[in-house]
Amino acid sequence: MKLMNTVFLSAAFCLSNACTSNWPQFRGPESNQLTKEKKLPEEWSNEKNIEWKYKLSGRGWSSPVVWGDRVFLTSAVLEDTTLQWTQSGSGERSRVNPSDAEYRWEVCCLNANTGEELWKRIAHKGTPRIPTHRDNTYASETPVTDGKRVYVYFGMTGMFAYDFDGNLVWEKDMGVYPSQKDWGVSSSPLLFKNTLYLQIDNEDHSFLVALDTESGEEQWRVPRDEKTNWSSPVIWKNKVRTELVTSGGIARSYDPGTGALLWELNLGGGRNISSPVADKEMIYLGNEKRSDGGGILFAIKAGAEGDITPQDGASASSGVAWSLPESGLSMASPLLYEGRIYIVERRGGMIYCYQAATGESVYQSINIPDAGPFWSSPWAVDGRIYCMDERGTTHVVKAGDEFKALAQHKLDDKFWASQAIANQSYFFRGVEYLYCVRD
């Protein structure tokens, strides 16, 4: 490989229409970290199968998205980078997000073949409108694209639409609202049939809103009796109808065209960060366990109506097929693959596996050897489950009824963002670099 500016390049790679695929939003086309890609790399390291890497400016837990030969990503960049560090009494330095400093909120477009920067735009420049936690960032929401434009939501900083040449098409101020304990926000926008959906849950004025992709004009808005949540909404195309599903203290389903409420489910406390996964029969969701409850994984039936919360300690209801306490659900969203649900925990490197149809435990609380905390969502390819811990090690586990660790692949960076999979490649966002891994 050769050095070109800050991008490490290998030989040029030509993408044909046959092998080009898209990863247009958080967790991919179906919001479940699954791909139809073939010939993906089966191993990688700092020295092996790194096609290119792009030096990142600023901070962001947003994931990259890919359309054709373009990769889009976002960052919040401190103008004075010396303000980004704090030092403990022991001398250790940690990153912070000062709320009284100047930032640039950037949108960047790269060539997926080479990592070359095609354009970078500053969506906004100024001080943040709300504080955020040191472990969060001011660019934690993943953008979404329809192949014509890329739509970028920077939380309380606003919503921005750019064409593929980097021209600003429209922008919209969604308001400023405080978050729980000043932890900030992270819910990513969702795109379906020329409509953008934003779940804006906060401490003062929560709501779900639908925007027209062409103009940014509001199509409908419904209030939500919720406080701050961090999960992203999903579209559920089930055997009965198409639904817009949100998680939170209460999970709710809406008609995507009108915002009419279809069903709701009290999740029993906890903190909501992970997003749902679904098949034609059921959708699976829940909250992380906290002191006030949570940790329950629910399976909701297609066609549910009204309040479907199980009563009097029951595990099921007219709309809930089963529920499972102590599920291990945490920060990372669950993975649904070949009839099983896989969950990874942010503490202890744990993995859990359940039968999707019944909630029966396949295995629980297995500590993957040498695994660190999991923040990014797991994914599956060809009978293997991939779990990337925050220390940059991807742990490969055999899919199926028996736990078996198969391999480890290590990159020297810190990873909280979920990956993108397209063009026979993995795109991993770390703290220091965006990596393209390709055979």
ABEGO torsion letter per residue (X at the ends): XBBBEABBBBBBBBBBAAABBBBABBGEAAGAGBBABBGBBABBBAABGBABBBBBBEBEABBBBBBEABBBBBBBBBABAAAABBBBAAGBBBBBBBAABBBBBBBBBBBAAAGBBABBBBABBEBBABBBBAABBABABBBBBAGABBBBBAEAAEBBBBBAAGBBABBBBAEBBBBBGGAEBABBBBBBGGBBBBBBBBAABBBBBBBBAAAGBBABBBBBBBBBBABBBBBBBBAABBBBBBBEABBBBBBAAAGBBABBBBAGEEBBABBBBBBAABBBBEBBBBAAEEGBBBBBBBGBBEBABBBGGBABBAABABBBBGAGBBABBBBBBGGBBBBBBABGGBBBBBBAAAGBBABBGBBBBGBBBBABBBBBBGGBBBBBBAAGBBBBBBBEABBBBABBBBBBBBBABBBBBBGGBBBBBBAABBBBBBX
